[in-house]
């Protein structure tokens, strides 16, 4: 029998979609399920952005465009980075991509060789480890500890670095814990990368989604000109998950290669989606502040509710829209507890181990839902443990 490649057998999917499938099967059987498993805003794309996309289609903006992205959107990203990160990248550094995930994949493809070591957070977004494995590299996990508010400790990175380290991946605000790294921690990571001559990929897809704190980037040190890569997108804070639109800011040499990756893999990002992105960045930004005010109310409600469950304890996250409660006192492991909540309480959540082995003893709740669903879920969970 003809075999698939070794890399094809090393890559893996995401537990969120597996849990969603289980939950939907229960719903087809007539059971009520409250959904806290999928990391997607529960709002619709703002009308002005949707209108810009529709207008682009009506204006026949449906053909090939440069693989690196529309000049108009790249200029909007240039201004956006200057406004939010404090430096103005060159246009040649800016690449438009169909969602942030291709940015993770292509930046790793451009920097990592088989046998190299990649440092990333654990628990962390599963794509980092999956792509590392696919490339034949070694994943080196830095544990995110509850006593450190789940922030990545630069001292832990120093302890993990070897002569084989090629890349450090940082995600803040973080999925799944909702932690937000401090300015000094980001500066330390950028300094470590320079000292050891390694790359840093900074996944900042939740950059506009912070509470009582500010977002910081390690790319400020070299302005993404030498060894850092900035990844961001439109999915989360413009409620555009299905539009598939993101951007990269990379060193020019890397941008040249990634442009070739795009030509080979996707040709280009959809033109009408990019015109919607121009409107997102240059139009009215009031949607974000309104959304975050609503998310803050939901965050406060779910944290209070989870902490009212005797077997649960949960820190207050400072970013994104995830709660990451400690469930050790249930006497179950993460997978058992997640299954218990799904089948006995009708509450779909993800086990912490879906994000790596250091997620054992935790669950992830996406609180991108209604206040009524949050209250109902807390009551169902309490009942399930009686």
Helices and strands as residue ranges (DSSP letters): H 6-10, H 15-28, E 34-35, H 47-58, H 71-85, G 91-93, E 94-97, H 101-111, E 117-122, H 126-134, E 138-143, G 146-148, H 154-160, E 165-171, H 183-196, E 199-203, G 218-220, E 228-233, G 241-243, E 246-249, H 252-265, H 271-282, H 286-307, E 322-323, G 328-330, H 334-340, I 341-345, E 347-348, E 350-351, G 352-355, G 357-359, E 363-366, H 371-384
